[in-house]
Amino acid sequence: MKQKAQFFLPMIFLAILEVLVGIFLLVNPEGITKVFIVIFGVIMLIIGVFGLISYFRGRKNGENRIGGLIGTIIALVLGLISIFASNWILTLVSLLAVVFGILLILGGIVKFSSFAQVKKSGLDGSGTVLMLISGIIMIIFGVILVIRPFGTIELLLRIAGILLIIEAVLDFISVFLSMRGKKTA
């Protein structure tokens, strides 16, 4: 039994991590998003530092690694921005949500226009109704994104939190059932 438990330890650890992240996403989606942004920034800084070390070692050996240096500088800049401007990044994400909302509204208008042209031409069928419904859905979601960009993103993060918790519960059940199972030949 102890041997079986060791086999499942990585899965158990992952399930615990999923529950914790899921709870944080439910309770404070903005806060956990900032934490992920900062963690991303730290990773980029580490990559940048190793890139600088590699660049200067290569240069010492007479190698020309300009491409590597450019990638290193980009990693360092992304790291610094992520760590020191996580609020700005959240604002940028909200702005991108607004832009996406506007594109959805425009797409919905195009579908309405296409629907009107198809109806006017006399071609009628179930496809035209779907076109109309699709246009309405696009406009509704577009308006919601424009009016409440971060609220919409926050809702999606909360849903992701719920899904992570469900996934973790399924992992725990899977481990439990697998540990109870009999070894097959």
VENJOPE-V36450 format. One record per backbone hydrogen bond with DSSP energy under -0.5 kcal/mol. NH is the residue of the N-H (numbers start at 1). CO is the residue of the C=O. If there is no record, write none. Layout:
BEGIN
nh = [NH;NH]
co = [CO;CO]
END
This chain:
BEGIN
nh = [5;6;7;8;9;9;12;13;14;15;16;17;18;19;20;21;22;23;24;25;26;27;28;32;33;34;35;36;37;38;39;40;41;42;43;44;45;46;47;48;49;50;51;52;53;54;55;56;57;58;59;60;61;62;63;65;69;70;71;72;73;74;75;76;77;78;79;80;81;82;83;84;85;89;90;91;92;93;94;95;96;97;98;99;100;101;102;103;104;105;106;107;108;109;110;111;112;113;114;115;116;117;118;119;120;121;122;122;123;124;128;129;130;131;132;133;134;135;136;137;138;139;140;141;142;143;144;145;146;147;148;152;153;154;155;156;157;158;159;160;161;162;163;164;165;166;167;168;169;170;171;172;173;174;175;176;177;178;179;180;181]
co = [1;2;3;4;5;6;8;9;10;11;12;13;14;15;16;17;18;19;20;21;22;23;24;28;29;30;31;32;33;34;35;36;37;38;39;40;41;42;43;44;45;46;47;48;49;50;51;52;53;54;55;56;57;59;58;63;65;66;67;68;69;70;71;72;73;74;75;76;77;78;79;80;81;85;86;87;88;89;90;91;92;93;94;95;96;97;98;99;100;101;102;103;104;105;106;107;108;109;110;111;112;113;114;115;116;117;118;119;118;122;125;125;126;127;128;129;130;131;132;133;134;135;136;137;138;139;140;141;142;143;144;148;149;150;151;152;153;154;155;156;157;158;159;160;161;162;163;164;165;166;167;168;169;170;171;172;173;174;175;176;177]
END
